[in-house]
Amino acid sequence: MLKQTDNQLLTQVSKGTPMGELMRRYWHPIAASAELDDSPFRTKGVRLLGEDLVLFRDRSGKLGLISRYCPHRRVDLAIGVVEQDGLRCQYHGWKFDHEGTCVEQPFEDTVHPEDNFKARCGIAGYELFEIAGLIFAYIGPKPAPAFPLWEALTQENVVRDIATIELPCNWLQCQENSLDPVHVEWLHGYFGSYVTNLAGLPEMQVGARSLSHVKIGFDEFEHGIIKRRVLKGQTEADPEWAHGHPILFPHILFVGSQFSTTLQFRVPIDDTHTYHVSLYTYCAAPGTEAPKQSRIPYRHVPLHDPSGNWILNYVFNQDYMAWITQGEIAQRDQEKLGESDRGIIMFRNMLKNQIKVMEQGLPMMNVYDGEGPTDPIHLPLEPIKFGQTRAPAYRPGEAGESPDAELIVATLATWNAVPQEKPAVTELDKSARVASF
């Protein structure tokens, strides 16, 4: 059980709230790069931590992120005119650069140039970082921290896919799911088999029905928490315990194996909505080459089928259902937590601790002042997941299919020549990565 005051502390993300200020110290994915290519206006309206913004790529290729509404008559700049070096309001022609500075006011500049009225009409502008087909934003105090180069974002010889969805619930119930190993056995195993059998649908994930937990463990490390499990028939020597996989503070889950990995970002849109991003990275076997992608594709995940029923024969869609049905903001003061919830309690305490660290002006977890790490940040991960020594057939974690499905299949097929009795990678530090629970 969590007191109502603590629940508010951890879930409210608007500017000026403790969690809102904490989240503003981190970089957040807000779009797939290809979304701007597909947008007729080269723009995307974005809501992040309760702030309405517009993302754009100008005609020179430079990215910008500024307040969404023109300060003149409050017109939506997401339908503005992208020019060579900025964004112009379609209503009266006021123009803004990438920092939100108003650089032109055609009529005012004509009739009263001496007033320099535009100098008093700037709007907020924020920093961006583009990598692995994603655009990340930082909207906190300046100067912005260095971007954390998580290893999965920098890997080469891979094929990537991006899946996004807007969820009508608070970010915290999404991220807390990552600290709950036992739900895999029941939500994805028992319930997963139940709904797929009822509907006569294809089985979602081979082996999920037999994942019986006998032990779970959690260790704090420099980037967050490492989650471990021992399943029936396993020992602590198996990868699920010996290596485990991490939850990266404050809102990322990293899962997978040597075949592929998934970074899941739970980005707070506001108190009652979450922008969920899954970045899939499919790795070519050592000594082989992955197919080349012309661009990293993206897709928007459906929650319901055409009849309005939940889509439940995919792992992540089952998670989405569980998070959403807890309500817009889970009533944690009504909970009765048990032994399986030790990781959730640890994570909540970590959040509260990092709020205190921020308020004291001390170094925060995963916030890098100055240049930050210049090399990719290595993360622990099971090289073999649930005993699966062969590359799985392609099936995405959530509903839908990648536009580059054929390239993904070809990449996974590069592992076919790797001898089954001897996995291609045996040292965790040198392994490729990949997605599961």
Contacts in CASP RR format, 6 or more apart in sequence:
PFRMAT RR
TARGET T0000
AUTHOR 0000-0000-0000
METHOD contacts of the structure
MODEL  1
MLKQTDNQLLTQVSKGTPMGELMRRYWHPIAASAELDDSPFRTKGVRLLG
EDLVLFRDRSGKLGLISRYCPHRRVDLAIGVVEQDGLRCQYHGWKFDHEG
TCVEQPFEDTVHPEDNFKARCGIAGYELFEIAGLIFAYIGPKPAPAFPLW
EALTQENVVRDIATIELPCNWLQCQENSLDPVHVEWLHGYFGSYVTNLAG
LPEMQVGARSLSHVKIGFDEFEHGIIKRRVLKGQTEADPEWAHGHPILFP
HILFVGSQFSTTLQFRVPIDDTHTYHVSLYTYCAAPGTEAPKQSRIPYRH
VPLHDPSGNWILNYVFNQDYMAWITQGEIAQRDQEKLGESDRGIIMFRNM
LKNQIKVMEQGLPMMNVYDGEGPTDPIHLPLEPIKFGQTRAPAYRPGEAG
ESPDAELIVATLATWNAVPQEKPAVTELDKSARVASF
1 332 0 8 1.000
1 333 0 8 1.000
1 334 0 8 1.000
1 335 0 8 1.000
1 336 0 8 1.000
1 337 0 8 1.000
2 10 0 8 1.000
2 332 0 8 1.000
2 333 0 8 1.000
2 335 0 8 1.000
2 348 0 8 1.000
3 333 0 8 1.000
4 333 0 8 1.000
6 332 0 8 1.000
6 348 0 8 1.000
6 352 0 8 1.000
7 329 0 8 1.000
7 330 0 8 1.000
7 331 0 8 1.000
7 332 0 8 1.000
7 333 0 8 1.000
9 18 0 8 1.000
9 19 0 8 1.000
9 352 0 8 1.000
9 355 0 8 1.000
10 19 0 8 1.000
10 172 0 8 1.000
10 348 0 8 1.000
10 351 0 8 1.000
10 352 0 8 1.000
11 19 0 8 1.000
11 170 0 8 1.000
11 171 0 8 1.000
11 172 0 8 1.000
11 271 0 8 1.000
11 329 0 8 1.000
12 18 0 8 1.000
12 19 0 8 1.000
12 20 0 8 1.000
12 271 0 8 1.000
13 19 0 8 1.000
13 20 0 8 1.000
13 23 0 8 1.000
13 49 0 8 1.000
13 50 0 8 1.000
13 171 0 8 1.000
13 268 0 8 1.000
13 270 0 8 1.000
13 271 0 8 1.000
14 20 0 8 1.000
14 49 0 8 1.000
14 50 0 8 1.000
14 270 0 8 1.000
14 271 0 8 1.000
15 21 0 8 1.000
15 24 0 8 1.000
15 49 0 8 1.000
15 50 0 8 1.000
15 51 0 8 1.000
18 355 0 8 1.000
18 358 0 8 1.000
18 359 0 8 1.000
19 351 0 8 1.000
19 355 0 8 1.000
20 49 0 8 1.000
20 268 0 8 1.000
21 358 0 8 1.000
22 250 0 8 1.000
22 351 0 8 1.000
22 354 0 8 1.000
22 355 0 8 1.000
22 358 0 8 1.000
22 364 0 8 1.000
23 49 0 8 1.000
23 250 0 8 1.000
23 251 0 8 1.000
23 268 0 8 1.000
24 49 0 8 1.000
24 139 0 8 1.000
24 140 0 8 1.000
24 141 0 8 1.000
25 140 0 8 1.000
25 141 0 8 1.000
25 145 0 8 1.000
25 358 0 8 1.000
25 364 0 8 1.000
25 367 0 8 1.000
26 138 0 8 1.000
26 250 0 8 1.000
26 251 0 8 1.000
26 366 0 8 1.000
26 367 0 8 1.000
27 129 0 8 1.000
27 136 0 8 1.000
27 137 0 8 1.000
27 138 0 8 1.000
27 145 0 8 1.000
27 147 0 8 1.000
27 148 0 8 1.000
28 48 0 8 1.000
28 49 0 8 1.000
28 136 0 8 1.000
28 137 0 8 1.000
28 138 0 8 1.000
28 139 0 8 1.000
28 251 0 8 1.000
28 265 0 8 1.000
28 267 0 8 1.000
29 134 0 8 1.000
29 135 0 8 1.000
29 136 0 8 1.000
29 137 0 8 1.000
29 265 0 8 1.000
29 267 0 8 1.000
29 275 0 8 1.000
29 277 0 8 1.000
29 279 0 8 1.000
30 44 0 8 1.000
30 46 0 8 1.000
30 48 0 8 1.000
30 53 0 8 1.000
30 55 0 8 1.000
30 65 0 8 1.000
30 135 0 8 1.000
30 136 0 8 1.000
30 137 0 8 1.000
30 267 0 8 1.000
30 275 0 8 1.000
31 44 0 8 1.000
31 46 0 8 1.000
31 55 0 8 1.000
31 134 0 8 1.000
31 135 0 8 1.000
32 133 0 8 1.000
32 134 0 8 1.000
32 135 0 8 1.000
32 162 0 8 1.000
32 164 0 8 1.000
32 296 0 8 1.000
32 297 0 8 1.000
32 298 0 8 1.000
33 130 0 8 1.000
33 133 0 8 1.000
33 134 0 8 1.000
33 135 0 8 1.000
33 295 0 8 1.000
33 296 0 8 1.000
34 133 0 8 1.000
34 295 0 8 1.000
34 296 0 8 1.000
34 297 0 8 1.000
34 298 0 8 1.000
35 44 0 8 1.000
35 298 0 8 1.000
36 42 0 8 1.000
36 43 0 8 1.000
36 44 0 8 1.000
36 55 0 8 1.000
36 56 0 8 1.000
36 57 0 8 1.000
36 135 0 8 1.000
37 295 0 8 1.000
41 56 0 8 1.000
41 78 0 8 1.000
41 79 0 8 1.000
41 80 0 8 1.000
41 81 0 8 1.000
41 82 0 8 1.000
42 56 0 8 1.000
42 57 0 8 1.000
42 58 0 8 1.000
42 82 0 8 1.000
43 54 0 8 1.000
43 55 0 8 1.000
43 56 0 8 1.000
43 77 0 8 1.000
43 78 0 8 1.000
43 79 0 8 1.000
43 80 0 8 1.000
43 82 0 8 1.000
43 87 0 8 1.000
44 54 0 8 1.000
44 55 0 8 1.000
44 56 0 8 1.000
44 78 0 8 1.000
45 52 0 8 1.000
45 53 0 8 1.000
45 54 0 8 1.000
45 55 0 8 1.000
45 68 0 8 1.000
45 78 0 8 1.000
46 52 0 8 1.000
46 53 0 8 1.000
46 54 0 8 1.000
46 55 0 8 1.000
46 65 0 8 1.000
46 68 0 8 1.000
46 137 0 8 1.000
47 53 0 8 1.000
47 269 0 8 1.000
47 270 0 8 1.000
47 273 0 8 1.000
48 137 0 8 1.000
48 139 0 8 1.000
48 267 0 8 1.000
48 268 0 8 1.000
48 269 0 8 1.000
48 275 0 8 1.000
49 139 0 8 1.000
49 268 0 8 1.000
49 269 0 8 1.000
49 270 0 8 1.000
50 268 0 8 1.000
50 269 0 8 1.000
50 270 0 8 1.000
50 271 0 8 1.000
51 67 0 8 1.000
51 124 0 8 1.000
51 139 0 8 1.000
52 67 0 8 1.000
52 68 0 8 1.000
52 69 0 8 1.000
53 65 0 8 1.000
53 66 0 8 1.000
53 67 0 8 1.000
53 68 0 8 1.000
53 124 0 8 1.000
53 126 0 8 1.000
53 137 0 8 1.000
53 139 0 8 1.000
54 65 0 8 1.000
54 66 0 8 1.000
54 67 0 8 1.000
54 68 0 8 1.000
54 76 0 8 1.000
54 77 0 8 1.000
54 78 0 8 1.000
54 87 0 8 1.000
55 63 0 8 1.000
55 64 0 8 1.000
55 65 0 8 1.000
55 128 0 8 1.000
55 135 0 8 1.000
55 137 0 8 1.000
56 63 0 8 1.000
56 64 0 8 1.000
56 65 0 8 1.000
56 82 0 8 1.000
56 86 0 8 1.000
56 87 0 8 1.000
57 63 0 8 1.000
57 64 0 8 1.000
57 82 0 8 1.000
58 64 0 8 1.000
58 82 0 8 1.000
58 83 0 8 1.000
58 84 0 8 1.000
58 85 0 8 1.000
58 86 0 8 1.000
58 87 0 8 1.000
58 98 0 8 1.000
59 82 0 8 1.000
59 83 0 8 1.000
59 84 0 8 1.000
59 85 0 8 1.000
60 84 0 8 1.000
60 85 0 8 1.000
62 85 0 8 1.000
62 98 0 8 1.000
63 98 0 8 1.000
63 128 0 8 1.000
63 130 0 8 1.000
63 135 0 8 1.000
64 86 0 8 1.000
64 87 0 8 1.000
64 98 0 8 1.000
64 125 0 8 1.000
64 126 0 8 1.000
64 128 0 8 1.000
65 98 0 8 1.000
65 125 0 8 1.000
65 126 0 8 1.000
65 127 0 8 1.000
65 128 0 8 1.000
65 137 0 8 1.000
65 139 0 8 1.000
66 77 0 8 1.000
66 87 0 8 1.000
66 96 0 8 1.000
66 98 0 8 1.000
66 99 0 8 1.000
66 100 0 8 1.000
66 123 0 8 1.000
66 124 0 8 1.000
66 125 0 8 1.000
66 126 0 8 1.000
67 77 0 8 1.000
67 100 0 8 1.000
67 123 0 8 1.000
67 124 0 8 1.000
67 125 0 8 1.000
68 76 0 8 1.000
68 77 0 8 1.000
68 78 0 8 1.000
69 75 0 8 1.000
69 76 0 8 1.000
69 77 0 8 1.000
70 77 0 8 1.000
70 89 0 8 1.000
70 91 0 8 1.000
70 94 0 8 1.000
70 123 0 8 1.000
71 94 0 8 1.000
71 102 0 8 1.000
71 121 0 8 1.000
71 122 0 8 1.000
71 123 0 8 1.000
72 89 0 8 1.000
72 91 0 8 1.000
72 92 0 8 1.000
72 94 0 8 1.000
72 121 0 8 1.000
73 91 0 8 1.000
73 92 0 8 1.000
75 89 0 8 1.000
75 90 0 8 1.000
75 91 0 8 1.000
77 87 0 8 1.000
77 89 0 8 1.000
77 96 0 8 1.000
79 90 0 8 1.000
80 87 0 8 1.000
80 88 0 8 1.000
80 89 0 8 1.000
80 90 0 8 1.000
81 87 0 8 1.000
81 88 0 8 1.000
81 89 0 8 1.000
81 90 0 8 1.000
81 93 0 8 1.000
82 88 0 8 1.000
83 95 0 8 1.000
85 97 0 8 1.000
86 95 0 8 1.000
86 96 0 8 1.000
86 97 0 8 1.000
86 98 0 8 1.000
86 103 0 8 1.000
87 95 0 8 1.000
87 96 0 8 1.000
88 94 0 8 1.000
88 95 0 8 1.000
88 96 0 8 1.000
88 104 0 8 1.000
89 95 0 8 1.000
89 96 0 8 1.000
92 105 0 8 1.000
92 106 0 8 1.000
92 107 0 8 1.000
93 104 0 8 1.000
93 105 0 8 1.000
93 106 0 8 1.000
94 102 0 8 1.000
94 104 0 8 1.000
94 105 0 8 1.000
94 106 0 8 1.000
94 118 0 8 1.000
94 121 0 8 1.000
95 102 0 8 1.000
95 103 0 8 1.000
95 104 0 8 1.000
95 105 0 8 1.000
96 102 0 8 1.000
96 103 0 8 1.000
96 122 0 8 1.000
96 123 0 8 1.000
97 103 0 8 1.000
98 125 0 8 1.000
99 125 0 8 1.000
100 122 0 8 1.000
100 123 0 8 1.000
100 124 0 8 1.000
100 125 0 8 1.000
101 122 0 8 1.000
102 118 0 8 1.000
102 119 0 8 1.000
102 121 0 8 1.000
102 122 0 8 1.000
102 123 0 8 1.000
103 118 0 8 1.000
104 118 0 8 1.000
105 117 0 8 1.000
105 118 0 8 1.000
105 121 0 8 1.000
108 115 0 8 1.000
108 117 0 8 1.000
108 118 0 8 1.000
109 118 0 8 1.000
124 139 0 8 1.000
126 137 0 8 1.000
126 138 0 8 1.000
126 139 0 8 1.000
126 140 0 8 1.000
127 137 0 8 1.000
127 138 0 8 1.000
127 144 0 8 1.000
128 135 0 8 1.000
128 136 0 8 1.000
128 137 0 8 1.000
128 138 0 8 1.000
129 135 0 8 1.000
129 136 0 8 1.000
129 138 0 8 1.000
129 147 0 8 1.000
130 136 0 8 1.000
131 147 0 8 1.000
131 149 0 8 1.000
131 153 0 8 1.000
131 154 0 8 1.000
132 152 0 8 1.000
132 153 0 8 1.000
132 154 0 8 1.000
132 160 0 8 1.000
132 279 0 8 1.000
132 281 0 8 1.000
132 296 0 8 1.000
133 160 0 8 1.000
133 162 0 8 1.000
133 295 0 8 1.000
133 296 0 8 1.000
134 153 0 8 1.000
134 162 0 8 1.000
134 277 0 8 1.000
134 279 0 8 1.000
136 147 0 8 1.000
138 144 0 8 1.000
138 145 0 8 1.000
143 370 0 8 1.000
145 367 0 8 1.000
145 368 0 8 1.000
145 369 0 8 1.000
145 370 0 8 1.000
145 372 0 8 1.000
146 368 0 8 1.000
146 369 0 8 1.000
146 370 0 8 1.000
146 371 0 8 1.000
146 372 0 8 1.000
146 373 0 8 1.000
148 366 0 8 1.000
148 368 0 8 1.000
148 373 0 8 1.000
148 377 0 8 1.000
149 373 0 8 1.000
149 374 0 8 1.000
149 375 0 8 1.000
149 376 0 8 1.000
149 377 0 8 1.000
150 248 0 8 1.000
150 252 0 8 1.000
150 254 0 8 1.000
150 263 0 8 1.000
150 376 0 8 1.000
150 377 0 8 1.000
150 379 0 8 1.000
151 376 0 8 1.000
151 377 0 8 1.000
151 378 0 8 1.000
151 379 0 8 1.000
151 433 0 8 1.000
152 254 0 8 1.000
152 261 0 8 1.000
152 263 0 8 1.000
152 279 0 8 1.000
152 281 0 8 1.000
152 379 0 8 1.000
152 433 0 8 1.000
153 263 0 8 1.000
153 279 0 8 1.000
153 376 0 8 1.000
154 376 0 8 1.000
155 281 0 8 1.000
155 283 0 8 1.000
155 376 0 8 1.000
155 432 0 8 1.000
155 433 0 8 1.000
157 283 0 8 1.000
157 284 0 8 1.000
157 289 0 8 1.000
157 290 0 8 1.000
158 281 0 8 1.000
158 282 0 8 1.000
158 283 0 8 1.000
158 284 0 8 1.000
158 290 0 8 1.000
158 411 0 8 1.000
158 432 0 8 1.000
159 281 0 8 1.000
159 282 0 8 1.000
159 284 0 8 1.000
159 290 0 8 1.000
159 291 0 8 1.000
159 293 0 8 1.000
159 404 0 8 1.000
159 407 0 8 1.000
159 408 0 8 1.000
159 410 0 8 1.000
159 411 0 8 1.000
160 279 0 8 1.000
160 280 0 8 1.000
160 281 0 8 1.000
160 282 0 8 1.000
160 293 0 8 1.000
160 296 0 8 1.000
161 279 0 8 1.000
161 280 0 8 1.000
161 282 0 8 1.000
161 296 0 8 1.000
161 297 0 8 1.000
161 298 0 8 1.000
161 299 0 8 1.000
161 396 0 8 1.000
161 402 0 8 1.000
161 404 0 8 1.000
161 408 0 8 1.000
162 277 0 8 1.000
162 278 0 8 1.000
162 279 0 8 1.000
162 280 0 8 1.000
162 296 0 8 1.000
162 297 0 8 1.000
162 298 0 8 1.000
162 299 0 8 1.000
163 277 0 8 1.000
163 278 0 8 1.000
163 280 0 8 1.000
163 298 0 8 1.000
163 299 0 8 1.000
163 300 0 8 1.000
163 301 0 8 1.000
163 396 0 8 1.000
163 397 0 8 1.000
163 398 0 8 1.000
163 400 0 8 1.000
163 402 0 8 1.000
164 275 0 8 1.000
164 276 0 8 1.000
164 277 0 8 1.000
164 278 0 8 1.000
164 298 0 8 1.000
164 299 0 8 1.000
164 300 0 8 1.000
164 301 0 8 1.000
165 275 0 8 1.000
165 276 0 8 1.000
165 300 0 8 1.000
165 301 0 8 1.000
165 303 0 8 1.000
165 320 0 8 1.000
165 398 0 8 1.000
166 269 0 8 1.000
166 273 0 8 1.000
166 274 0 8 1.000
166 275 0 8 1.000
166 276 0 8 1.000
167 174 0 8 1.000
167 273 0 8 1.000
167 274 0 8 1.000
167 275 0 8 1.000
167 276 0 8 1.000
167 320 0 8 1.000
167 323 0 8 1.000
167 324 0 8 1.000
168 272 0 8 1.000
168 273 0 8 1.000
168 324 0 8 1.000
168 328 0 8 1.000
169 272 0 8 1.000
169 273 0 8 1.000
169 274 0 8 1.000
169 323 0 8 1.000
169 324 0 8 1.000
169 326 0 8 1.000
169 327 0 8 1.000
169 328 0 8 1.000
169 329 0 8 1.000
169 330 0 8 1.000
170 268 0 8 1.000
170 271 0 8 1.000
170 272 0 8 1.000
170 274 0 8 1.000
170 328 0 8 1.000
170 329 0 8 1.000
170 330 0 8 1.000
171 251 0 8 1.000
171 266 0 8 1.000
171 267 0 8 1.000
171 268 0 8 1.000
171 274 0 8 1.000
172 330 0 8 1.000
173 323 0 8 1.000
173 326 0 8 1.000
173 327 0 8 1.000
173 329 0 8 1.000
173 330 0 8 1.000
174 266 0 8 1.000
174 274 0 8 1.000
174 276 0 8 1.000
174 319 0 8 1.000
174 323 0 8 1.000
175 247 0 8 1.000
175 250 0 8 1.000
175 251 0 8 1.000
175 253 0 8 1.000
175 266 0 8 1.000
175 347 0 8 1.000
176 344 0 8 1.000
176 347 0 8 1.000
176 348 0 8 1.000
177 183 0 8 1.000
177 319 0 8 1.000
177 322 0 8 1.000
177 323 0 8 1.000
178 227 0 8 1.000
178 247 0 8 1.000
178 253 0 8 1.000
178 264 0 8 1.000
179 218 0 8 1.000
179 225 0 8 1.000
179 227 0 8 1.000
179 247 0 8 1.000
179 343 0 8 1.000
179 344 0 8 1.000
179 346 0 8 1.000
179 347 0 8 1.000
180 340 0 8 1.000
180 341 0 8 1.000
180 343 0 8 1.000
180 344 0 8 1.000
181 213 0 8 1.000
181 216 0 8 1.000
181 217 0 8 1.000
181 227 0 8 1.000
181 228 0 8 1.000
181 229 0 8 1.000
181 340 0 8 1.000
181 437 0 8 1.000
182 213 0 8 1.000
182 216 0 8 1.000
182 340 0 8 1.000
183 322 0 8 1.000
184 208 0 8 1.000
184 211 0 8 1.000
184 213 0 8 1.000
184 437 0 8 1.000
185 211 0 8 1.000
185 212 0 8 1.000
185 213 0 8 1.000
187 318 0 8 1.000
187 319 0 8 1.000
187 322 0 8 1.000
188 204 0 8 1.000
188 205 0 8 1.000
188 208 0 8 1.000
188 211 0 8 1.000
188 315 0 8 1.000
188 318 0 8 1.000
188 437 0 8 1.000
189 208 0 8 1.000
189 209 0 8 1.000
189 211 0 8 1.000
190 209 0 8 1.000
191 318 0 8 1.000
192 204 0 8 1.000
192 208 0 8 1.000
192 312 0 8 1.000
192 313 0 8 1.000
192 318 0 8 1.000
193 203 0 8 1.000
193 208 0 8 1.000
193 209 0 8 1.000
195 201 0 8 1.000
195 312 0 8 1.000
195 313 0 8 1.000
196 202 0 8 1.000
196 203 0 8 1.000
196 204 0 8 1.000
196 312 0 8 1.000
196 313 0 8 1.000
199 313 0 8 1.000
201 313 0 8 1.000
202 313 0 8 1.000
204 313 0 8 1.000
204 314 0 8 1.000
204 315 0 8 1.000
204 395 0 8 1.000
205 315 0 8 1.000
205 395 0 8 1.000
206 392 0 8 1.000
207 386 0 8 1.000
208 315 0 8 1.000
210 232 0 8 1.000
211 231 0 8 1.000
211 386 0 8 1.000
212 231 0 8 1.000
212 232 0 8 1.000
213 229 0 8 1.000
213 230 0 8 1.000
213 231 0 8 1.000
213 232 0 8 1.000
214 230 0 8 1.000
214 231 0 8 1.000
214 232 0 8 1.000
214 233 0 8 1.000
214 234 0 8 1.000
215 229 0 8 1.000
215 230 0 8 1.000
215 236 0 8 1.000
215 241 0 8 1.000
216 227 0 8 1.000
216 228 0 8 1.000
216 229 0 8 1.000
216 230 0 8 1.000
216 340 0 8 1.000
216 342 0 8 1.000
217 227 0 8 1.000
217 228 0 8 1.000
217 229 0 8 1.000
217 241 0 8 1.000
217 342 0 8 1.000
217 343 0 8 1.000
218 225 0 8 1.000
218 226 0 8 1.000
218 227 0 8 1.000
218 228 0 8 1.000
218 342 0 8 1.000
218 343 0 8 1.000
218 346 0 8 1.000
219 225 0 8 1.000
219 226 0 8 1.000
219 228 0 8 1.000
220 226 0 8 1.000
220 346 0 8 1.000
220 350 0 8 1.000
221 246 0 8 1.000
221 380 0 8 1.000
222 365 0 8 1.000
223 246 0 8 1.000
223 248 0 8 1.000
223 249 0 8 1.000
223 365 0 8 1.000
223 366 0 8 1.000
223 377 0 8 1.000
223 379 0 8 1.000
224 246 0 8 1.000
224 247 0 8 1.000
224 248 0 8 1.000
224 249 0 8 1.000
224 350 0 8 1.000
224 365 0 8 1.000
224 366 0 8 1.000
225 246 0 8 1.000
225 247 0 8 1.000
225 249 0 8 1.000
225 343 0 8 1.000
225 346 0 8 1.000
225 347 0 8 1.000
225 350 0 8 1.000
226 244 0 8 1.000
226 245 0 8 1.000
226 246 0 8 1.000
226 247 0 8 1.000
226 380 0 8 1.000
227 244 0 8 1.000
227 245 0 8 1.000
227 246 0 8 1.000
227 247 0 8 1.000
227 343 0 8 1.000
228 240 0 8 1.000
228 241 0 8 1.000
228 244 0 8 1.000
229 240 0 8 1.000
229 241 0 8 1.000
229 244 0 8 1.000
230 236 0 8 1.000
230 238 0 8 1.000
230 240 0 8 1.000
230 241 0 8 1.000
231 238 0 8 1.000
231 240 0 8 1.000
231 386 0 8 1.000
234 240 0 8 1.000
234 241 0 8 1.000
235 241 0 8 1.000
236 242 0 8 1.000
238 387 0 8 1.000
239 382 0 8 1.000
239 383 0 8 1.000
239 384 0 8 1.000
239 385 0 8 1.000
239 387 0 8 1.000
240 382 0 8 1.000
240 385 0 8 1.000
240 386 0 8 1.000
243 380 0 8 1.000
243 381 0 8 1.000
243 382 0 8 1.000
243 383 0 8 1.000
243 428 0 8 1.000
244 380 0 8 1.000
244 381 0 8 1.000
244 382 0 8 1.000
245 254 0 8 1.000
245 255 0 8 1.000
245 256 0 8 1.000
245 379 0 8 1.000
245 380 0 8 1.000
245 381 0 8 1.000
245 382 0 8 1.000
246 253 0 8 1.000
246 254 0 8 1.000
246 379 0 8 1.000
246 380 0 8 1.000
246 381 0 8 1.000
247 253 0 8 1.000
247 254 0 8 1.000
247 347 0 8 1.000
248 254 0 8 1.000
248 366 0 8 1.000
248 379 0 8 1.000
249 350 0 8 1.000
249 354 0 8 1.000
249 365 0 8 1.000
249 366 0 8 1.000
250 351 0 8 1.000
250 354 0 8 1.000
250 365 0 8 1.000
250 366 0 8 1.000
251 265 0 8 1.000
251 266 0 8 1.000
251 267 0 8 1.000
251 268 0 8 1.000
252 263 0 8 1.000
252 264 0 8 1.000
252 265 0 8 1.000
252 266 0 8 1.000
253 262 0 8 1.000
253 263 0 8 1.000
253 264 0 8 1.000
253 266 0 8 1.000
254 261 0 8 1.000
254 262 0 8 1.000
254 263 0 8 1.000
254 264 0 8 1.000
254 379 0 8 1.000
254 381 0 8 1.000
254 433 0 8 1.000
255 261 0 8 1.000
255 262 0 8 1.000
255 264 0 8 1.000
255 381 0 8 1.000
255 434 0 8 1.000
255 435 0 8 1.000
255 436 0 8 1.000
255 437 0 8 1.000
256 262 0 8 1.000
256 381 0 8 1.000
256 382 0 8 1.000
256 385 0 8 1.000
256 433 0 8 1.000
256 434 0 8 1.000
256 435 0 8 1.000
256 436 0 8 1.000
257 381 0 8 1.000
257 382 0 8 1.000
257 383 0 8 1.000
257 384 0 8 1.000
257 385 0 8 1.000
257 388 0 8 1.000
257 433 0 8 1.000
257 434 0 8 1.000
257 435 0 8 1.000
257 436 0 8 1.000
258 283 0 8 1.000
258 383 0 8 1.000
258 384 0 8 1.000
258 423 0 8 1.000
258 424 0 8 1.000
258 425 0 8 1.000
258 431 0 8 1.000
258 432 0 8 1.000
258 433 0 8 1.000
258 434 0 8 1.000
259 282 0 8 1.000
259 283 0 8 1.000
259 391 0 8 1.000
259 392 0 8 1.000
259 412 0 8 1.000
259 415 0 8 1.000
259 432 0 8 1.000
259 434 0 8 1.000
260 280 0 8 1.000
260 281 0 8 1.000
260 282 0 8 1.000
260 283 0 8 1.000
260 412 0 8 1.000
260 433 0 8 1.000
260 434 0 8 1.000
260 435 0 8 1.000
261 280 0 8 1.000
261 281 0 8 1.000
261 283 0 8 1.000
261 381 0 8 1.000
261 432 0 8 1.000
261 433 0 8 1.000
261 434 0 8 1.000
261 435 0 8 1.000
262 278 0 8 1.000
262 279 0 8 1.000
262 280 0 8 1.000
262 281 0 8 1.000
262 397 0 8 1.000
262 434 0 8 1.000
262 435 0 8 1.000
263 277 0 8 1.000
263 278 0 8 1.000
263 279 0 8 1.000
263 281 0 8 1.000
264 276 0 8 1.000
264 277 0 8 1.000
264 278 0 8 1.000
264 279 0 8 1.000
265 275 0 8 1.000
265 276 0 8 1.000
265 277 0 8 1.000
265 279 0 8 1.000
266 274 0 8 1.000
266 276 0 8 1.000
267 274 0 8 1.000
267 275 0 8 1.000
267 276 0 8 1.000
267 277 0 8 1.000
268 274 0 8 1.000
268 275 0 8 1.000
269 275 0 8 1.000
271 328 0 8 1.000
271 329 0 8 1.000
272 328 0 8 1.000
272 329 0 8 1.000
276 320 0 8 1.000
278 316 0 8 1.000
278 397 0 8 1.000
278 398 0 8 1.000
280 396 0 8 1.000
280 402 0 8 1.000
280 408 0 8 1.000
280 435 0 8 1.000
281 433 0 8 1.000
281 434 0 8 1.000
282 290 0 8 1.000
282 408 0 8 1.000
282 411 0 8 1.000
282 412 0 8 1.000
282 434 0 8 1.000
283 290 0 8 1.000
283 411 0 8 1.000
283 432 0 8 1.000
283 433 0 8 1.000
283 434 0 8 1.000
284 290 0 8 1.000
284 411 0 8 1.000
284 414 0 8 1.000
284 432 0 8 1.000
285 391 0 8 1.000
285 414 0 8 1.000
285 415 0 8 1.000
285 417 0 8 1.000
285 418 0 8 1.000
285 424 0 8 1.000
286 418 0 8 1.000
286 424 0 8 1.000
286 425 0 8 1.000
286 432 0 8 1.000
288 414 0 8 1.000
288 417 0 8 1.000
289 414 0 8 1.000
290 407 0 8 1.000
290 410 0 8 1.000
290 411 0 8 1.000
290 414 0 8 1.000
291 407 0 8 1.000
291 410 0 8 1.000
291 411 0 8 1.000
293 404 0 8 1.000
293 407 0 8 1.000
297 402 0 8 1.000
297 403 0 8 1.000
297 404 0 8 1.000
299 400 0 8 1.000
299 401 0 8 1.000
299 402 0 8 1.000
299 403 0 8 1.000
301 316 0 8 1.000
301 317 0 8 1.000
301 320 0 8 1.000
301 398 0 8 1.000
301 399 0 8 1.000
301 400 0 8 1.000
302 311 0 8 1.000
302 399 0 8 1.000
302 400 0 8 1.000
303 310 0 8 1.000
303 311 0 8 1.000
303 317 0 8 1.000
303 320 0 8 1.000
303 321 0 8 1.000
303 324 0 8 1.000
304 310 0 8 1.000
304 311 0 8 1.000
305 311 0 8 1.000
310 317 0 8 1.000
310 321 0 8 1.000
311 317 0 8 1.000
311 399 0 8 1.000
312 318 0 8 1.000
312 321 0 8 1.000
314 396 0 8 1.000
314 397 0 8 1.000
314 398 0 8 1.000
314 399 0 8 1.000
315 397 0 8 1.000
315 398 0 8 1.000
315 437 0 8 1.000
316 397 0 8 1.000
316 398 0 8 1.000
317 397 0 8 1.000
317 398 0 8 1.000
317 399 0 8 1.000
320 398 0 8 1.000
337 344 0 8 1.000
337 345 0 8 1.000
350 365 0 8 1.000
354 364 0 8 1.000
354 365 0 8 1.000
357 363 0 8 1.000
357 364 0 8 1.000
357 365 0 8 1.000
358 364 0 8 1.000
363 369 0 8 1.000
378 429 0 8 1.000
380 428 0 8 1.000
381 428 0 8 1.000
381 431 0 8 1.000
381 433 0 8 1.000
383 423 0 8 1.000
383 425 0 8 1.000
383 426 0 8 1.000
383 428 0 8 1.000
383 431 0 8 1.000
384 423 0 8 1.000
385 434 0 8 1.000
385 436 0 8 1.000
386 436 0 8 1.000
389 420 0 8 1.000
389 423 0 8 1.000
390 415 0 8 1.000
390 420 0 8 1.000
391 412 0 8 1.000
391 413 0 8 1.000
391 415 0 8 1.000
391 416 0 8 1.000
392 412 0 8 1.000
393 412 0 8 1.000
394 405 0 8 1.000
394 408 0 8 1.000
394 409 0 8 1.000
394 412 0 8 1.000
396 402 0 8 1.000
397 435 0 8 1.000
402 408 0 8 1.000
415 424 0 8 1.000
418 424 0 8 1.000
425 431 0 8 1.000
425 432 0 8 1.000
END
